Amino acid sequence: MKNFFKKMETIMAAAAFGEAGEFETARQILNEEKQRKTGRPSRYETARPSVRPTLRAD
């Protein structure tokens, strides 16, 4: 529920700037929200060894 209200606050702030004619500022506000969500690495982008070690019994 907290995320919902934060998202609505961001959208309403961008809408207020848009109504005032500050379209670029409204875009920046909305882009900041996107960057916050995607700012952390996904679970697929973590550093993992690309080659599996070969285990051999000699």
N, CA, C and O atoms as CSV, one atom per row, in Angstrom:
chain,resi,resn,atom,element,x,y,z
A,1,MET,N,N,0.820,-1.193,0.000
A,1,MET,CA,C,0.000,0.000,0.000
A,1,MET,C,C,0.869,1.265,0.000
A,1,MET,O,O,0.525,2.279,-0.606
A,2,LYS,N,N,1.992,1.169,0.691
A,2,LYS,CA,C,2.896,2.313,0.761
A,2,LYS,C,C,3.433,2.664,-0.626
A,2,LYS,O,O,3.539,3.838,-0.978
A,3,ASN,N,N,3.773,1.632,-1.416
A,3,ASN,CA,C,4.282,1.873,-2.764
A,3,ASN,C,C,3.229,2.528,-3.646
A,3,ASN,O,O,3.546,3.378,-4.479
A,4,PHE,N,N,1.980,2.128,-3.461
A,4,PHE,CA,C,0.893,2.700,-4.250
A,4,PHE,C,C,0.785,4.203,-4.008
A,4,PHE,O,O,0.680,4.981,-4.956
A,5,PHE,N,N,0.811,4.606,-2.748
A,5,PHE,CA,C,0.686,6.023,-2.420
A,5,PHE,C,C,1.906,6.817,-2.902
A,5,PHE,O,O,1.771,7.960,-3.336
A,6,LYS,N,N,3.078,6.219,-2.826
A,6,LYS,CA,C,4.285,6.903,-3.310
A,6,LYS,C,C,4.203,7.105,-4.820
A,6,LYS,O,O,4.556,8.169,-5.329
A,7,LYS,N,N,3.736,6.079,-5.536
A,7,LYS,CA,C,3.597,6.191,-6.985
A,7,LYS,C,C,2.554,7.246,-7.343
A,7,LYS,O,O,2.776,8.037,-8.259
A,8,MET,N,N,1.427,7.274,-6.645
A,8,MET,CA,C,0.389,8.270,-6.902
A,8,MET,C,C,0.898,9.681,-6.615
A,8,MET,O,O,0.576,10.621,-7.341
A,9,GLU,N,N,1.694,9.827,-5.554
A,9,GLU,CA,C,2.267,11.136,-5.232
A,9,GLU,C,C,3.171,11.618,-6.364
A,9,GLU,O,O,3.131,12.788,-6.742
A,10,THR,N,N,3.980,10.717,-6.897
A,10,THR,CA,C,4.878,11.061,-7.994
A,10,THR,C,C,4.093,11.450,-9.239
A,10,THR,O,O,4.417,12.436,-9.901
A,11,ILE,N,N,3.066,10.677,-9.555
A,11,ILE,CA,C,2.248,10.964,-10.738
A,11,ILE,C,C,1.529,12.295,-10.596
A,11,ILE,O,O,1.467,13.069,-11.551
A,12,MET,N,N,0.989,12.569,-9.425
A,12,MET,CA,C,0.267,13.826,-9.210
A,12,MET,C,C,1.216,15.026,-9.265
A,12,MET,O,O,0.846,16.090,-9.762
A,13,ALA,N,N,2.432,14.855,-8.756
A,13,ALA,CA,C,3.407,15.954,-8.834
A,13,ALA,C,C,3.765,16.229,-10.293
A,13,ALA,O,O,3.857,17.385,-10.706
A,14,ALA,N,N,3.966,15.162,-11.072
A,14,ALA,CA,C,4.273,15.340,-12.489
A,14,ALA,C,C,3.093,15.985,-13.217
A,14,ALA,O,O,3.285,16.825,-14.096
A,15,ALA,N,N,1.880,15.592,-12.851
A,15,ALA,CA,C,0.696,16.184,-13.482
A,15,ALA,C,C,0.598,17.680,-13.165
A,15,ALA,O,O,0.238,18.476,-14.033
A,16,ALA,N,N,0.913,18.055,-11.942
A,16,ALA,CA,C,0.863,19.471,-11.560
A,16,ALA,C,C,1.867,20.284,-12.371
A,16,ALA,O,O,1.548,21.378,-12.836
A,17,PHE,N,N,3.069,19.759,-12.540
A,17,PHE,CA,C,4.060,20.459,-13.347
A,17,PHE,C,C,3.629,20.514,-14.811
A,17,PHE,O,O,3.851,21.516,-15.492
A,18,GLY,N,N,3.020,19.443,-15.287
A,18,GLY,CA,C,2.544,19.421,-16.670
A,18,GLY,C,C,1.459,20.448,-16.917
A,18,GLY,O,O,1.444,21.107,-17.956
A,19,GLU,N,N,0.539,20.587,-15.951
A,19,GLU,CA,C,-0.532,21.581,-16.085
A,19,GLU,C,C,0.011,23.000,-16.086
A,19,GLU,O,O,-0.558,23.895,-16.711
A,20,ALA,N,N,1.115,23.196,-15.380
A,20,ALA,CA,C,1.721,24.527,-15.303
A,20,ALA,C,C,2.587,24.831,-16.520
A,20,ALA,O,O,3.129,25.930,-16.643
A,21,GLY,N,N,2.716,23.853,-17.421
A,21,GLY,CA,C,3.501,24.084,-18.622
A,21,GLY,C,C,4.951,23.649,-18.505
A,21,GLY,O,O,5.721,23.812,-19.452
A,22,GLU,N,N,5.328,23.109,-17.385
A,22,GLU,CA,C,6.699,22.636,-17.170
A,22,GLU,C,C,6.794,21.162,-17.567
A,22,GLU,O,O,6.941,20.281,-16.720
A,23,PHE,N,N,6.708,20.918,-18.871
A,23,PHE,CA,C,6.646,19.544,-19.366
A,23,PHE,C,C,7.945,18.786,-19.135
A,23,PHE,O,O,7.922,17.598,-18.810
A,24,GLU,N,N,9.064,19.455,-19.299
A,24,GLU,CA,C,10.353,18.792,-19.114
A,24,GLU,C,C,10.541,18.376,-17.657
A,24,GLU,O,O,11.064,17.295,-17.385
A,25,THR,N,N,10.120,19.223,-16.722
A,25,THR,CA,C,10.219,18.887,-15.309
A,25,THR,C,C,9.328,17.694,-14.989
A,25,THR,O,O,9.721,16.815,-14.221
A,26,ALA,N,N,8.147,17.657,-15.563
A,26,ALA,CA,C,7.240,16.525,-15.350
A,26,ALA,C,C,7.867,15.232,-15.853
A,26,ALA,O,O,7.770,14.194,-15.200
A,27,ARG,N,N,8.509,15.296,-17.011
A,27,ARG,CA,C,9.187,14.102,-17.552
A,27,ARG,C,C,10.329,13.657,-16.644
A,27,ARG,O,O,10.523,12.461,-16.425
A,28,GLN,N,N,11.076,14.612,-16.121
A,28,GLN,CA,C,12.183,14.280,-15.227
A,28,GLN,C,C,11.681,13.592,-13.964
A,28,GLN,O,O,12.290,12.630,-13.496
A,29,ILE,N,N,10.585,14.074,-13.415
A,29,ILE,CA,C,10.023,13.472,-12.206
A,29,ILE,C,C,9.624,12.031,-12.475
A,29,ILE,O,O,9.896,11.147,-11.663
A,30,LEU,N,N,8.984,11.793,-13.601
A,30,LEU,CA,C,8.558,10.433,-13.932
A,30,LEU,C,C,9.757,9.537,-14.241
A,30,LEU,O,O,9.742,8.353,-13.905
A,31,ASN,N,N,10.786,10.080,-14.872
A,31,ASN,CA,C,11.976,9.286,-15.166
A,31,ASN,C,C,12.746,8.926,-13.908
A,31,ASN,O,O,13.332,7.846,-13.833
A,32,GLU,N,N,12.756,9.811,-12.918
A,32,GLU,CA,C,13.419,9.504,-11.653
A,32,GLU,C,C,12.762,8.305,-10.989
A,32,GLU,O,O,13.445,7.472,-10.393
A,33,GLU,N,N,11.462,8.214,-11.086
A,33,GLU,CA,C,10.741,7.081,-10.501
A,33,GLU,C,C,11.154,5.782,-11.190
A,33,GLU,O,O,11.340,4.763,-10.524
A,34,LYS,N,N,11.298,5.808,-12.499
A,34,LYS,CA,C,11.725,4.615,-13.235
A,34,LYS,C,C,13.146,4.226,-12.854
A,34,LYS,O,O,13.447,3.043,-12.695
A,35,GLN,N,N,14.019,5.216,-12.708
A,35,GLN,CA,C,15.410,4.938,-12.372
A,35,GLN,C,C,15.520,4.359,-10.973
A,35,GLN,O,O,16.365,3.498,-10.729
A,36,ARG,N,N,14.689,4.810,-10.056
A,36,ARG,CA,C,14.729,4.263,-8.706
A,36,ARG,C,C,14.379,2.784,-8.711
A,36,ARG,O,O,14.990,1.993,-7.992
A,37,LYS,N,N,13.404,2.413,-9.514
A,37,LYS,CA,C,13.006,1.016,-9.566
A,37,LYS,C,C,14.090,0.155,-10.179
A,37,LYS,O,O,14.377,-0.934,-9.680
A,38,THR,N,N,14.696,0.631,-11.258
A,38,THR,CA,C,15.662,-0.183,-11.989
A,38,THR,C,C,17.094,0.140,-11.617
A,38,THR,O,O,18.012,-0.345,-12.278
A,39,GLY,N,N,17.322,0.932,-10.595
A,39,GLY,CA,C,18.671,1.311,-10.223
A,39,GLY,C,C,19.495,0.177,-9.654
A,39,GLY,O,O,20.724,0.223,-9.719
A,40,ARG,N,N,18.870,-0.820,-9.107
A,40,ARG,CA,C,19.618,-1.938,-8.540
A,40,ARG,C,C,19.732,-3.062,-9.568
A,40,ARG,O,O,18.864,-3.209,-10.428
A,41,PRO,N,N,20.790,-3.846,-9.481
A,41,PRO,CA,C,20.969,-4.905,-10.473
A,41,PRO,C,C,19.931,-6.016,-10.281
A,41,PRO,O,O,19.539,-6.330,-9.157
A,42,SER,N,N,19.509,-6.586,-11.368
A,42,SER,CA,C,18.558,-7.682,-11.279
A,42,SER,C,C,19.281,-8.954,-10.875
A,42,SER,O,O,20.511,-9.003,-10.866
A,43,ARG,N,N,18.538,-9.952,-10.551
A,43,ARG,CA,C,19.159,-11.201,-10.116
A,43,ARG,C,C,19.892,-11.885,-11.269
A,43,ARG,O,O,20.748,-12.739,-11.037
A,44,TYR,N,N,19.567,-11.522,-12.495
A,44,TYR,CA,C,20.227,-12.111,-13.647
A,44,TYR,C,C,21.515,-11.388,-14.018
A,44,TYR,O,O,22.322,-11.921,-14.780
A,45,GLU,N,N,21.721,-10.186,-13.493
A,45,GLU,CA,C,22.904,-9.404,-13.824
A,45,GLU,C,C,24.014,-9.540,-12.792
A,45,GLU,O,O,25.034,-8.859,-12.895
A,46,THR,N,N,23.839,-10.392,-11.816
A,46,THR,CA,C,24.861,-10.538,-10.792
A,46,THR,C,C,26.057,-11.280,-11.370
A,46,THR,O,O,25.937,-12.023,-12.344
A,47,ALA,N,N,27.192,-11.067,-10.761
A,47,ALA,CA,C,28.419,-11.684,-11.258
A,47,ALA,C,C,28.412,-13.175,-10.919
A,47,ALA,O,O,28.401,-13.564,-9.751
A,48,ARG,N,N,28.418,-13.972,-11.939
A,48,ARG,CA,C,28.480,-15.426,-11.776
A,48,ARG,C,C,29.586,-15.947,-12.682
A,48,ARG,O,O,29.863,-15.369,-13.732
A,49,PRO,N,N,30.209,-17.029,-12.275
A,49,PRO,CA,C,31.221,-17.587,-13.170
A,49,PRO,C,C,30.573,-18.067,-14.465
A,49,PRO,O,O,29.542,-18.738,-14.437
A,50,SER,N,N,31.176,-17.723,-15.587
A,50,SER,CA,C,30.586,-18.086,-16.869
A,50,SER,C,C,30.919,-19.516,-17.266
A,50,SER,O,O,30.201,-20.130,-18.056
A,51,VAL,N,N,32.005,-20.046,-16.719
A,51,VAL,CA,C,32.414,-21.409,-17.064
A,51,VAL,C,C,32.358,-22.261,-15.804
A,51,VAL,O,O,32.852,-21.870,-14.747
A,52,ARG,N,N,31.757,-23.414,-15.936
A,52,ARG,CA,C,31.709,-24.321,-14.801
A,52,ARG,C,C,33.069,-24.992,-14.627
A,52,ARG,O,O,33.709,-25.365,-15.610
A,53,PRO,N,N,33.504,-25.145,-13.399
A,53,PRO,CA,C,34.772,-25.855,-13.208
A,53,PRO,C,C,34.579,-27.338,-13.516
A,53,PRO,O,O,33.538,-27.922,-13.213
A,54,THR,N,N,35.588,-27.921,-14.116
A,54,THR,CA,C,35.544,-29.334,-14.443
A,54,THR,C,C,36.113,-30.136,-13.289
A,54,THR,O,O,37.256,-29.932,-12.879
A,55,LEU,N,N,35.316,-31.041,-12.775
A,55,LEU,CA,C,35.753,-31.887,-11.675
A,55,LEU,C,C,36.130,-33.248,-12.239
A,55,LEU,O,O,35.311,-33.924,-12.862
A,56,ARG,N,N,37.374,-33.641,-12.016
A,56,ARG,CA,C,37.839,-34.915,-12.538
A,56,ARG,C,C,38.538,-35.699,-11.411
A,56,ARG,O,O,39.263,-35.145,-10.585
A,57,ALA,N,N,38.292,-36.948,-11.424
A,57,ALA,CA,C,38.999,-37.831,-10.487
A,57,ALA,C,C,40.131,-38.509,-11.243
A,57,ALA,O,O,39.891,-39.264,-12.186
A,58,ASP,N,N,41.361,-38.240,-10.829
A,58,ASP,CA,C,42.525,-38.845,-11.528
A,58,ASP,C,C,42.965,-40.099,-10.843
A,58,ASP,O,O,43.920,-40.740,-11.282
